[in-house]
Structures are given as C-alpha cells and as structure tokens.
Amino acid sequence: MKKLILLSIFTTSFLFAQESAENIPSQTVTVKNNKPIPYARAFFEDKPYFKNTDKKGRLKLEKGEKISKITAIGFEDLFPDNNQKEFVLKSKEDIEKTSLAPKNKLLFTIGKADKNSVNYMVGDRELFSKAEYIPYKADYSEISFIKIITFLSSSLNGKTRPVILRFYKNDNGKPGAPYGNSGYVVNCKPGKTINKVDVSDNGLVFPKEGLFLGFEWINIPLNIVNADKKALSIDKNKSLNGMIEPNIALEKADDENNDWYLSSKGWLKQKYGDNHYKISFEMVISD
C-alpha cells in the first residue's frame, strides 16, 4: 500500500469552511500585466494560507480576506495598499539567463526518478512550497546548463492537476530568492505519472554554490481534495480537508536530508523523525 507523508500541521478546523453564497459576500479580482496572469499567488493579512488565481488571472476573495502580497513567476512582488479590483504586476528581468549557448557534448545526470517510490508528499493551504538542495560537484563542466527535470507525481482520483516547478538560490544553506524566471507549470496526469520537463529554454547555468529544486502547490478548486483516511492508512485524528494535489514522490535517503518547506513562518527545515527522505527526481545538465 502506498504511504502518504503529510508535511504540515493540520488544524482541527477547516479554514475554508463551505458556506452558502448568501452568507459569505465575495469579490472577484484580476491579476494581470498586459494580459491576465494565471496561478499568481495571493497572501492575506492575518491569514496563514494562500490562494492562486485561475487560468484567467481571477481570484475570488471571501469575507475577511485582504490581500497583503501577490507573487507570480517572472514578475516583481506586489504589496497592495488598497482594495482595487485589478492588480497589475511589473515584469522582472531575468538576470540569471546567459547568452552563452550549450555545447551538449557532455551530459551529467543528477539523482534518479525512482519509479518504485511508494512515499509521497502532499501540500495543504498552509504548506506553500517544498524545496531540496542540489550541490554542485567538481566533476561537472565549468559551465553547466540545466536541461531536463524528471519527477514522479500521483493523484488520488482521475484528474489532471497543475503544479509549479522552480529553482531557488542557495542562501547560506537554505532556499533564497527564485533563481531566474524559472517557473514551469506542469500538468500532472491522473494516477502515478512520470513528468519530464524541458527547462533548457531558460538558459540557466548550474551555480557553483548549488541550488534548490522546488515545487509550489497551486491552491485552486481543481487541486483541492478531501481524502479517505482509511485508504491512506494514516492517523484518523488528522484532518485532510483541503489537501492540495498533485502528490510528489519521495524516496528514502541514506543520510540526513537537506530539504525545506515554506509556510507562513517562512522556510523551515523538513524533519521526518527517524527516517530520511528526498524528492525522487532526475536533473540532466550539459556543458
């Protein structure tokens, strides 16, 4: 039986309790640049959770939700100071992208996407992102380009669900600012799926200080599921309301992991008790 590893503290109350429309006044806002920005992430004052815009850049605000910050791939963070109906984000220059062209004569593969992985991590509305450190090694090419990322995903029922793959800079051993405009929306098919993502268009060089590979869960209705605790063989006292899919595969590690999760308290080191796990992924780099 597959084991589901929950990486956040679940509360007994469901933050997004379903109420009738007449009891909760709502307002729909739009996040855009020259055109709507899909899957932009909104944070709220005095709320521990986040929400994402839909494919058309729309976001429905419920009673008591006041946006404090909006983030999106390739755009500068926005800190609104009033309750407008439209939020316009400013494009951000990708300073990490190089004009050099890869030679593609030498290929290096980091990690291995283990098809037999039976452990998965899953997000919720208070667990925003997950990232794992990937060190640079001396035997890599002096200039190594990041080409392909392969990872495994799984869903509890038959729906294709998006997740954002991205890289983060190494900030003294923990995830820092996003590395380049390097976010990729990956539509993970139902069931257990191998996802192969070509990131070579970004022209990103693997930094000497290493980097973090991460996933951002997208809080939209399509991705939210309520799980059967018995089917997952987990603590019956844990609340699974509002779990965000897709699930990302983990594999056992031989030593202490160096992975982190992002919550309303910032980036925190992930702890698994007596066991060690890491994201099951492959990264291909070239000269």
MIDORO-792492 format. One line per field, with one value per residue (C-alpha): residue number from 1; x, y, z; residue in one letter. Coordinates in steps of 0.5 Angstrom, whole numbers, plus 500, padded with zeros to 3 digits. Last residue first. Layout:
BEGIN
k <- NUM,... .
px <- X,... .
py <- Y,... .
pz <- Z,... .
r <- a,... .
//
This chain:
BEGIN
k <- 287,286,285,284,283,282,281,280,279,278,277,276,275,274,273,272,271,270,269,268,267,266,265,264,263,262,261,260,259,258,257,256,255,254,253,252,251,250,249,248,247,246,245,244,243,242,241,240,239,238,237,236,235,234,233,232,231,230,229,228,227,226,225,224,223,222,221,220,219,218,217,216,215,214,213,212,211,210,209,208,207,206,205,204,203,202,201,200,199,198,197,196,195,194,193,192,191,190,189,188,187,186,185,184,183,182,181,180,179,178,177,176,175,174,173,172,171,170,169,168,167,166,165,164,163,162,161,160,159,158,157,156,155,154,153,152,151,150,149,148,147,146,145,144,143,142,141,140,139,138,137,136,135,134,133,132,131,130,129,128,127,126,125,124,123,122,121,120,119,118,117,116,115,114,113,112,111,110,109,108,107,106,105,104,103,102,101,100,99,98,97,96,95,94,93,92,91,90,89,88,87,86,85,84,83,82,81,80,79,78,77,76,75,74,73,72,71,70,69,68,67,66,65,64,63,62,61,60,59,58,57,56,55,54,53,52,51,50,49,48,47,46,45,44,43,42,41,40,39,38,37,36,35,34,33,32,31,30,29,28,27,26,25,24,23,22,21,20,19,18,17,16,15,14,13,12,11,10,9,8,7,6,5,4,3,2,1 .
px <- 557,550,546,540,536,533,528,525,525,529,527,531,527,528,523,522,524,524,528,523,523,518,513,507,510,515,518,526,530,537,536,540,543,542,535,529,525,519,514,510,503,498,495,493,489,483,480,485,484,489,485,485,493,494,493,491,485,483,484,480,482,479,481,483,487,481,479,485,491,497,503,510,515,523,530,535,541,549,554,558,551,548,547,540,539,531,530,533,528,525,520,519,514,513,506,502,495,492,496,501,500,507,507,515,518,525,525,532,533,528,530,533,532,537,544,547,542,542,538,531,529,522,517,510,504,498,493,490,484,483,483,488,493,501,507,514,520,524,528,531,537,540,547,554,559,566,563,561,567,568,560,555,550,543,538,531,525,518,512,506,504,499,493,496,501,503,509,509,512,512,518,518,519,525,527,534,539,544,545,551,552,558,558,551,555,551,550,552,547,546,540,541,539,532,528,522,515,511,505,498,492,485,479,482,482,488,496,498,504,507,512,516,514,517,513,508,507,502,502,498,491,485,481,476,470,472,476,475,481,482,488,485,488,486,489,492,491,495,494,496,491,493,493,493,497,496,500,499,497,495,497,492,494,499,501,495,492,484,479,473,469,465,460,459,453,449,454,453,458,464,469,476,480,478,478,482,489,493,501,505,509,504,507,503,504,503,500 .
py <- 543,539,538,533,533,527,527,523,528,526,522,521,516,517,523,526,533,539,545,551,557,562,562,563,556,554,547,545,540,538,531,527,521,514,517,514,516,522,523,529,529,533,536,540,538,542,537,532,533,528,524,518,518,515,509,512,509,509,517,518,524,531,534,541,542,544,549,553,553,551,548,550,545,546,545,548,551,550,555,554,555,551,556,557,558,559,555,549,547,541,538,530,528,521,519,515,517,522,527,532,539,542,550,552,557,559,567,566,563,565,568,564,557,555,553,560,563,558,561,558,553,552,547,549,544,543,538,533,529,522,521,521,524,522,525,523,527,529,535,537,542,546,548,547,552,549,542,538,534,539,538,543,541,540,543,541,545,545,550,553,549,552,551,544,540,533,529,522,515,509,510,505,509,512,519,518,524,528,526,529,530,532,535,539,545,550,557,563,569,567,568,570,577,575,582,583,585,589,587,590,589,590,590,595,594,599,599,593,590,587,582,583,579,573,568,571,574,578,581,583,582,583,577,578,576,572,574,570,571,571,571,568,561,561,566,562,562,563,561,563,569,576,580,575,572,572,567,568,562,565,572,576,580,586,585,582,580,580,581,577,580,575,576,570,568,569,564,559,556,552,552,555,555,548,547,541,544,540,541,540,535,529,523,519,511,507,500 .
pz <- 458,460,466,467,473,476,481,487,493,499,505,512,517,525,525,518,519,514,515,515,510,512,518,513,511,506,507,507,504,506,508,513,511,507,503,502,496,496,490,489,491,486,490,495,502,504,509,511,518,523,528,524,524,517,513,506,505,512,512,506,503,501,495,493,486,482,487,486,491,487,490,489,488,489,487,491,488,489,490,484,480,475,469,467,459,461,454,457,462,459,464,464,469,471,473,478,478,474,469,472,469,470,470,470,474,472,472,475,481,486,492,498,500,506,506,507,501,496,490,489,483,480,479,479,480,476,476,471,475,476,483,489,485,484,482,479,477,471,470,464,461,467,463,466,466,469,467,473,476,482,484,485,491,490,496,496,496,498,497,501,506,510,505,504,500,499,500,497,499,495,490,485,479,482,479,480,482,478,471,467,460,456,449,449,447,451,448,452,453,460,464,471,470,468,468,472,469,474,477,476,481,479,483,488,495,498,499,495,496,489,488,482,476,472,476,480,487,491,498,503,500,505,506,512,507,501,496,489,485,477,473,467,469,476,481,487,494,501,508,515,515,519,512,506,501,494,489,481,478,471,470,466,460,459,467,470,477,477,483,484,491,496,501,505,508,501,498,503,507,506,511,508,514,516,524,527,524,520,522,515,511,511,508,504,504,498,500 .
r <- d,s,i,v,m,e,f,s,i,k,y,h,n,d,g,y,k,q,k,l,w,g,k,s,s,l,y,w,d,n,n,e,d,d,a,k,e,l,a,i,n,p,e,i,m,g,n,l,s,k,n,k,d,i,s,l,a,k,k,d,a,n,v,i,n,l,p,i,n,i,w,e,f,g,l,f,l,g,e,k,p,f,v,l,g,n,d,s,v,d,v,k,n,i,t,k,g,p,k,c,n,v,v,y,g,s,n,g,y,p,a,g,p,k,g,n,d,n,k,y,f,r,l,i,v,p,r,t,k,g,n,l,s,s,s,l,f,t,i,i,k,i,f,s,i,e,s,y,d,a,k,y,p,i,y,e,a,k,s,f,l,e,r,d,g,v,m,y,n,v,s,n,k,d,a,k,g,i,t,f,l,l,k,n,k,p,a,l,s,t,k,e,i,d,e,k,s,k,l,v,f,e,k,q,n,n,d,p,f,l,d,e,f,g,i,a,t,i,k,s,i,k,e,g,k,e,l,k,l,r,g,k,k,d,t,n,k,f,y,p,k,d,e,f,f,a,r,a,y,p,i,p,k,n,n,k,v,t,v,t,q,s,p,i,n,e,a,s,e,q,a,f,l,f,s,t,t,f,i,s,l,l,i,l,k,k,m .
//
